[in-house]
């Protein structure tokens, strides 16, 4: 484990612009850690899964389908020859 005093001394030795970059980097690391923790351990307020529509839910809703629906497209005729 890194010594806290050494870490602070290293940060203080940087120019102010670089110090702010270190702070931004730490914030990104913390946010990533929180998002990973939530992904592996969702809180009780988040839904664990979402509802999935059952198979055949759209049955009967397609009223017309072209007779040649399953036929190859003319655009691909040269590739299929």
Phi and psi in radians as a Rosetta constraint file:
Dihedral C 1 N 2 CA 2 C 2 CIRCULARHARMONIC -1.284 0.35
Dihedral N 2 CA 2 C 2 N 3 CIRCULARHARMONIC 2.395 0.35
Dihedral C 2 N 3 CA 3 C 3 CIRCULARHARMONIC -1.234 0.35
Dihedral N 3 CA 3 C 3 N 4 CIRCULARHARMONIC 2.266 0.35
Dihedral C 3 N 4 CA 4 C 4 CIRCULARHARMONIC -1.054 0.35
Dihedral N 4 CA 4 C 4 N 5 CIRCULARHARMONIC -0.698 0.35
Dihedral C 4 N 5 CA 5 C 5 CIRCULARHARMONIC -1.134 0.35
Dihedral N 5 CA 5 C 5 N 6 CIRCULARHARMONIC -0.694 0.35
Dihedral C 5 N 6 CA 6 C 6 CIRCULARHARMONIC -1.149 0.35
Dihedral N 6 CA 6 C 6 N 7 CIRCULARHARMONIC -0.723 0.35
Dihedral C 6 N 7 CA 7 C 7 CIRCULARHARMONIC -1.054 0.35
Dihedral N 7 CA 7 C 7 N 8 CIRCULARHARMONIC -0.822 0.35
Dihedral C 7 N 8 CA 8 C 8 CIRCULARHARMONIC -1.109 0.35
Dihedral N 8 CA 8 C 8 N 9 CIRCULARHARMONIC -0.715 0.35
Dihedral C 8 N 9 CA 9 C 9 CIRCULARHARMONIC -1.109 0.35
Dihedral N 9 CA 9 C 9 N 10 CIRCULARHARMONIC -0.715 0.35
Dihedral C 9 N 10 CA 10 C 10 CIRCULARHARMONIC -1.119 0.35
Dihedral N 10 CA 10 C 10 N 11 CIRCULARHARMONIC -0.723 0.35
Dihedral C 10 N 11 CA 11 C 11 CIRCULARHARMONIC -1.159 0.35
Dihedral N 11 CA 11 C 11 N 12 CIRCULARHARMONIC -0.747 0.35
Dihedral C 11 N 12 CA 12 C 12 CIRCULARHARMONIC -1.152 0.35
Dihedral N 12 CA 12 C 12 N 13 CIRCULARHARMONIC -0.437 0.35
Dihedral C 12 N 13 CA 13 C 13 CIRCULARHARMONIC -1.377 0.35
Dihedral N 13 CA 13 C 13 N 14 CIRCULARHARMONIC -0.200 0.35
Dihedral C 13 N 14 CA 14 C 14 CIRCULARHARMONIC -1.412 0.35
Dihedral N 14 CA 14 C 14 N 15 CIRCULARHARMONIC 2.706 0.35
Dihedral C 14 N 15 CA 15 C 15 CIRCULARHARMONIC -1.134 0.35
Dihedral N 15 CA 15 C 15 N 16 CIRCULARHARMONIC 2.723 0.35
Dihedral C 15 N 16 CA 16 C 16 CIRCULARHARMONIC -0.965 0.35
Dihedral N 16 CA 16 C 16 N 17 CIRCULARHARMONIC -0.660 0.35
Dihedral C 16 N 17 CA 17 C 17 CIRCULARHARMONIC -1.104 0.35
Dihedral N 17 CA 17 C 17 N 18 CIRCULARHARMONIC -0.702 0.35
Dihedral C 17 N 18 CA 18 C 18 CIRCULARHARMONIC -1.234 0.35
Dihedral N 18 CA 18 C 18 N 19 CIRCULARHARMONIC -0.582 0.35
Dihedral C 18 N 19 CA 19 C 19 CIRCULARHARMONIC -1.080 0.35
Dihedral N 19 CA 19 C 19 N 20 CIRCULARHARMONIC -0.708 0.35
Dihedral C 19 N 20 CA 20 C 20 CIRCULARHARMONIC -1.180 0.35
Dihedral N 20 CA 20 C 20 N 21 CIRCULARHARMONIC -0.569 0.35
Dihedral C 20 N 21 CA 21 C 21 CIRCULARHARMONIC -1.138 0.35
Dihedral N 21 CA 21 C 21 N 22 CIRCULARHARMONIC -0.664 0.35
Dihedral C 21 N 22 CA 22 C 22 CIRCULARHARMONIC -1.096 0.35
Dihedral N 22 CA 22 C 22 N 23 CIRCULARHARMONIC -0.761 0.35
Dihedral C 22 N 23 CA 23 C 23 CIRCULARHARMONIC -1.086 0.35
Dihedral N 23 CA 23 C 23 N 24 CIRCULARHARMONIC -0.764 0.35
Dihedral C 23 N 24 CA 24 C 24 CIRCULARHARMONIC -1.087 0.35
Dihedral N 24 CA 24 C 24 N 25 CIRCULARHARMONIC -0.727 0.35
Dihedral C 24 N 25 CA 25 C 25 CIRCULARHARMONIC -1.107 0.35
Dihedral N 25 CA 25 C 25 N 26 CIRCULARHARMONIC -0.738 0.35
Dihedral C 25 N 26 CA 26 C 26 CIRCULARHARMONIC -1.093 0.35
Dihedral N 26 CA 26 C 26 N 27 CIRCULARHARMONIC -0.705 0.35
Dihedral C 26 N 27 CA 27 C 27 CIRCULARHARMONIC -1.084 0.35
Dihedral N 27 CA 27 C 27 N 28 CIRCULARHARMONIC -0.736 0.35
Dihedral C 27 N 28 CA 28 C 28 CIRCULARHARMONIC -1.130 0.35
Dihedral N 28 CA 28 C 28 N 29 CIRCULARHARMONIC -0.712 0.35
Dihedral C 28 N 29 CA 29 C 29 CIRCULARHARMONIC -1.089 0.35
Dihedral N 29 CA 29 C 29 N 30 CIRCULARHARMONIC -0.753 0.35
Dihedral C 29 N 30 CA 30 C 30 CIRCULARHARMONIC -1.127 0.35
Dihedral N 30 CA 30 C 30 N 31 CIRCULARHARMONIC -0.721 0.35
Dihedral C 30 N 31 CA 31 C 31 CIRCULARHARMONIC -1.125 0.35
Dihedral N 31 CA 31 C 31 N 32 CIRCULARHARMONIC -0.717 0.35
Dihedral C 31 N 32 CA 32 C 32 CIRCULARHARMONIC -1.123 0.35
Dihedral N 32 CA 32 C 32 N 33 CIRCULARHARMONIC -0.712 0.35
Dihedral C 32 N 33 CA 33 C 33 CIRCULARHARMONIC -1.108 0.35
Dihedral N 33 CA 33 C 33 N 34 CIRCULARHARMONIC -0.729 0.35
Dihedral C 33 N 34 CA 34 C 34 CIRCULARHARMONIC -1.136 0.35
Dihedral N 34 CA 34 C 34 N 35 CIRCULARHARMONIC -0.767 0.35
Dihedral C 34 N 35 CA 35 C 35 CIRCULARHARMONIC -1.160 0.35
Dihedral N 35 CA 35 C 35 N 36 CIRCULARHARMONIC -0.635 0.35
Dihedral C 35 N 36 CA 36 C 36 CIRCULARHARMONIC -1.187 0.35
Dihedral N 36 CA 36 C 36 N 37 CIRCULARHARMONIC -0.674 0.35
Dihedral C 36 N 37 CA 37 C 37 CIRCULARHARMONIC -1.151 0.35
Dihedral N 37 CA 37 C 37 N 38 CIRCULARHARMONIC -0.691 0.35
Dihedral C 37 N 38 CA 38 C 38 CIRCULARHARMONIC -1.185 0.35
Dihedral N 38 CA 38 C 38 N 39 CIRCULARHARMONIC -0.580 0.35
Dihedral C 38 N 39 CA 39 C 39 CIRCULARHARMONIC -1.193 0.35
Dihedral N 39 CA 39 C 39 N 40 CIRCULARHARMONIC -0.637 0.35
Dihedral C 39 N 40 CA 40 C 40 CIRCULARHARMONIC -1.533 0.35
Dihedral N 40 CA 40 C 40 N 41 CIRCULARHARMONIC -0.468 0.35
Dihedral C 40 N 41 CA 41 C 41 CIRCULARHARMONIC -2.335 0.35
Dihedral N 41 CA 41 C 41 N 42 CIRCULARHARMONIC 1.396 0.35
Dihedral C 41 N 42 CA 42 C 42 CIRCULARHARMONIC -1.137 0.35
Dihedral N 42 CA 42 C 42 N 43 CIRCULARHARMONIC 2.535 0.35
Dihedral C 42 N 43 CA 43 C 43 CIRCULARHARMONIC -1.281 0.35
Dihedral N 43 CA 43 C 43 N 44 CIRCULARHARMONIC 2.903 0.35
Dihedral C 43 N 44 CA 44 C 44 CIRCULARHARMONIC -1.220 0.35
Dihedral N 44 CA 44 C 44 N 45 CIRCULARHARMONIC -0.310 0.35
Dihedral C 44 N 45 CA 45 C 45 CIRCULARHARMONIC -1.452 0.35
Dihedral N 45 CA 45 C 45 N 46 CIRCULARHARMONIC -0.275 0.35
Dihedral C 45 N 46 CA 46 C 46 CIRCULARHARMONIC -1.590 0.35
Dihedral N 46 CA 46 C 46 N 47 CIRCULARHARMONIC 2.409 0.35
Dihedral C 46 N 47 CA 47 C 47 CIRCULARHARMONIC -1.178 0.35
Dihedral N 47 CA 47 C 47 N 48 CIRCULARHARMONIC 2.403 0.35
Dihedral C 47 N 48 CA 48 C 48 CIRCULARHARMONIC -1.279 0.35
Dihedral N 48 CA 48 C 48 N 49 CIRCULARHARMONIC -0.699 0.35
Dihedral C 48 N 49 CA 49 C 49 CIRCULARHARMONIC -2.509 0.35
Dihedral N 49 CA 49 C 49 N 50 CIRCULARHARMONIC 2.847 0.35
Dihedral C 49 N 50 CA 50 C 50 CIRCULARHARMONIC -1.868 0.35
Dihedral N 50 CA 50 C 50 N 51 CIRCULARHARMONIC 2.702 0.35
Dihedral C 50 N 51 CA 51 C 51 CIRCULARHARMONIC -1.129 0.35
Dihedral N 51 CA 51 C 51 N 52 CIRCULARHARMONIC 2.437 0.35
Dihedral C 51 N 52 CA 52 C 52 CIRCULARHARMONIC -1.960 0.35
Dihedral N 52 CA 52 C 52 N 53 CIRCULARHARMONIC 2.284 0.35
Dihedral C 52 N 53 CA 53 C 53 CIRCULARHARMONIC -1.174 0.35
Dihedral N 53 CA 53 C 53 N 54 CIRCULARHARMONIC 2.467 0.35
Dihedral C 53 N 54 CA 54 C 54 CIRCULARHARMONIC -1.246 0.35
Dihedral N 54 CA 54 C 54 N 55 CIRCULARHARMONIC 2.728 0.35
Dihedral C 54 N 55 CA 55 C 55 CIRCULARHARMONIC -1.076 0.35
Dihedral N 55 CA 55 C 55 N 56 CIRCULARHARMONIC 2.416 0.35
Dihedral C 55 N 56 CA 56 C 56 CIRCULARHARMONIC 1.443 0.35
Dihedral N 56 CA 56 C 56 N 57 CIRCULARHARMONIC 0.216 0.35
Dihedral C 56 N 57 CA 57 C 57 CIRCULARHARMONIC -1.140 0.35
Dihedral N 57 CA 57 C 57 N 58 CIRCULARHARMONIC -0.445 0.35
Dihedral C 57 N 58 CA 58 C 58 CIRCULARHARMONIC -1.690 0.35
Dihedral N 58 CA 58 C 58 N 59 CIRCULARHARMONIC 0.120 0.35
Dihedral C 58 N 59 CA 59 C 59 CIRCULARHARMONIC -1.034 0.35
Dihedral N 59 CA 59 C 59 N 60 CIRCULARHARMONIC 2.290 0.35
Dihedral C 59 N 60 CA 60 C 60 CIRCULARHARMONIC 1.542 0.35
Dihedral N 60 CA 60 C 60 N 61 CIRCULARHARMONIC -0.089 0.35
Dihedral C 60 N 61 CA 61 C 61 CIRCULARHARMONIC -1.562 0.35
Dihedral N 61 CA 61 C 61 N 62 CIRCULARHARMONIC -0.325 0.35
Dihedral C 61 N 62 CA 62 C 62 CIRCULARHARMONIC -1.549 0.35
Dihedral N 62 CA 62 C 62 N 63 CIRCULARHARMONIC 1.931 0.35
Dihedral C 62 N 63 CA 63 C 63 CIRCULARHARMONIC -1.575 0.35
Dihedral N 63 CA 63 C 63 N 64 CIRCULARHARMONIC -0.492 0.35
Dihedral C 63 N 64 CA 64 C 64 CIRCULARHARMONIC -2.449 0.35
Dihedral N 64 CA 64 C 64 N 65 CIRCULARHARMONIC 2.364 0.35
Dihedral C 64 N 65 CA 65 C 65 CIRCULARHARMONIC -2.380 0.35
Dihedral N 65 CA 65 C 65 N 66 CIRCULARHARMONIC 2.344 0.35
Dihedral C 65 N 66 CA 66 C 66 CIRCULARHARMONIC -1.022 0.35
Dihedral N 66 CA 66 C 66 N 67 CIRCULARHARMONIC 2.556 0.35
Dihedral C 66 N 67 CA 67 C 67 CIRCULARHARMONIC -1.082 0.35
Dihedral N 67 CA 67 C 67 N 68 CIRCULARHARMONIC -0.567 0.35
Dihedral C 67 N 68 CA 68 C 68 CIRCULARHARMONIC -1.705 0.35
Dihedral N 68 CA 68 C 68 N 69 CIRCULARHARMONIC 0.495 0.35
Dihedral C 68 N 69 CA 69 C 69 CIRCULARHARMONIC -0.998 0.35
Dihedral N 69 CA 69 C 69 N 70 CIRCULARHARMONIC -0.721 0.35
Dihedral C 69 N 70 CA 70 C 70 CIRCULARHARMONIC -1.503 0.35
Dihedral N 70 CA 70 C 70 N 71 CIRCULARHARMONIC -0.076 0.35
Dihedral C 70 N 71 CA 71 C 71 CIRCULARHARMONIC -1.307 0.35
Dihedral N 71 CA 71 C 71 N 72 CIRCULARHARMONIC 2.615 0.35
Dihedral C 71 N 72 CA 72 C 72 CIRCULARHARMONIC -1.123 0.35
Dihedral N 72 CA 72 C 72 N 73 CIRCULARHARMONIC 2.586 0.35
Dihedral C 72 N 73 CA 73 C 73 CIRCULARHARMONIC -1.278 0.35
Dihedral N 73 CA 73 C 73 N 74 CIRCULARHARMONIC 2.485 0.35
Dihedral C 73 N 74 CA 74 C 74 CIRCULARHARMONIC -1.103 0.35
Dihedral N 74 CA 74 C 74 N 75 CIRCULARHARMONIC -0.496 0.35
Dihedral C 74 N 75 CA 75 C 75 CIRCULARHARMONIC -1.072 0.35
Dihedral N 75 CA 75 C 75 N 76 CIRCULARHARMONIC -0.433 0.35
Dihedral C 75 N 76 CA 76 C 76 CIRCULARHARMONIC -1.787 0.35
Dihedral N 76 CA 76 C 76 N 77 CIRCULARHARMONIC 0.175 0.35
Dihedral C 76 N 77 CA 77 C 77 CIRCULARHARMONIC -1.028 0.35
Dihedral N 77 CA 77 C 77 N 78 CIRCULARHARMONIC -0.732 0.35
Dihedral C 77 N 78 CA 78 C 78 CIRCULARHARMONIC -1.190 0.35
Dihedral N 78 CA 78 C 78 N 79 CIRCULARHARMONIC -0.480 0.35
Dihedral C 78 N 79 CA 79 C 79 CIRCULARHARMONIC -1.380 0.35
Dihedral N 79 CA 79 C 79 N 80 CIRCULARHARMONIC -0.467 0.35
Dihedral C 79 N 80 CA 80 C 80 CIRCULARHARMONIC -1.581 0.35
Dihedral N 80 CA 80 C 80 N 81 CIRCULARHARMONIC -0.136 0.35
